[in-house]
């Protein structure tokens, strides 16, 4: 994300809404009311965009396919903690058990 006033400030959100307009709104007539619009947008996002639509940033794979092929412990970056290790719980000193 860019800084305030930067041309990249809302690029990701604007890209998503441009896709939504092109793939959902341009292909169907007007909605009968706000409730139908909410249902259609939810159905598009949860039923198609997040599960089936091919995303360029994911190598033109759907998010479901991408997540199935990528290991949660990818070793190409600095070594993360082991997959089975639970993250350390931070306790504020004043709320620590006595």
C-alpha positions as CSV (number, residue, x, y, z in Angstrom):
1,X,0.0,0.0,0.0
2,X,1.2,3.5,-0.7
3,X,1.2,6.5,1.5
4,X,-1.6,9.0,1.7
5,X,-2.1,10.7,-1.6
6,X,0.0,8.1,-3.5
7,X,-1.5,6.8,-6.7
8,X,-1.1,3.2,-5.4
9,X,-3.2,4.0,-2.3
10,X,-6.3,2.1,-3.3
11,X,-5.0,0.1,-6.3
12,X,-6.0,-3.3,-4.9
13,X,-9.5,-2.3,-3.8
14,X,-10.1,-0.5,-7.1
15,X,-8.9,-3.5,-9.1
16,X,-11.3,-5.8,-7.2
17,X,-14.3,-3.4,-7.7
18,X,-13.4,-3.1,-11.4
19,X,-13.5,-6.9,-11.7
20,X,-16.7,-7.0,-9.7
21,X,-18.3,-4.5,-12.0
22,X,-17.1,-6.2,-15.2
23,X,-17.9,-9.8,-14.1
24,X,-21.1,-9.3,-12.2
25,X,-22.8,-6.0,-12.8
26,X,-22.3,-5.8,-16.6
27,X,-23.7,-9.3,-17.2
28,X,-27.1,-9.0,-15.5
29,X,-30.0,-6.5,-15.3
30,X,-30.5,-4.2,-12.4
31,X,-31.2,-5.7,-9.0
32,X,-34.7,-5.6,-7.6
33,X,-33.5,-4.2,-4.3
34,X,-30.6,-3.8,-1.9
35,X,-31.2,-7.3,-0.3
36,X,-30.9,-9.0,-3.7
37,X,-27.8,-7.0,-4.5
38,X,-26.2,-8.1,-1.2
39,X,-27.0,-11.7,-1.9
40,X,-25.7,-11.6,-5.5
41,X,-22.4,-9.8,-4.4
42,X,-21.9,-12.3,-1.5
43,X,-22.6,-15.2,-3.9
44,X,-20.1,-13.8,-6.4
45,X,-17.4,-13.3,-3.9
46,X,-17.8,-16.5,-1.8
47,X,-19.0,-18.8,-4.6
48,X,-16.8,-17.7,-7.5
49,X,-14.2,-15.1,-6.9
50,X,-12.6,-16.7,-3.8
51,X,-12.9,-20.3,-5.0
52,X,-13.0,-20.7,-8.8
53,X,-11.8,-17.5,-10.5
54,X,-8.2,-17.7,-11.9
55,X,-6.0,-15.0,-10.3
56,X,-2.9,-13.7,-12.1
57,X,-1.0,-13.1,-8.9
58,X,-1.4,-16.8,-8.1
59,X,0.0,-18.1,-11.4
60,X,-3.5,-18.1,-13.0
61,X,-4.8,-20.6,-10.5
62,X,-7.9,-20.4,-8.3
63,X,-7.2,-19.6,-4.6
64,X,-8.4,-23.1,-3.7
65,X,-5.9,-24.7,-6.0
66,X,-3.1,-22.4,-4.9
67,X,-3.6,-23.1,-1.2
68,X,-3.7,-26.8,-1.9
69,X,-0.3,-26.7,-3.6
70,X,1.5,-24.3,-1.3
71,X,2.9,-25.7,1.9
72,X,2.2,-23.6,5.0
73,X,5.9,-24.0,5.9
74,X,7.5,-22.9,2.6
75,X,11.3,-23.1,3.2
76,X,12.2,-20.6,0.5
77,X,12.2,-17.7,2.9
78,X,13.9,-17.4,6.3
79,X,13.0,-20.5,8.3
80,X,9.6,-20.1,10.0
81,X,8.8,-21.9,13.3
82,X,7.8,-25.6,12.8
83,X,4.3,-26.1,11.6
84,X,3.3,-28.0,14.7
85,X,4.7,-25.4,17.1
86,X,2.1,-23.1,18.7
87,X,3.0,-19.4,18.7
88,X,4.2,-18.1,22.1
89,X,1.5,-16.4,24.0
90,X,2.4,-12.9,25.1
91,X,1.2,-12.1,28.6
92,X,1.3,-8.5,29.9
93,X,3.3,-8.4,33.2
94,X,0.4,-6.9,35.2
95,X,-2.1,-9.6,34.1
96,X,0.2,-12.6,34.5
97,X,-1.2,-15.3,36.8
98,X,0.3,-15.3,40.3
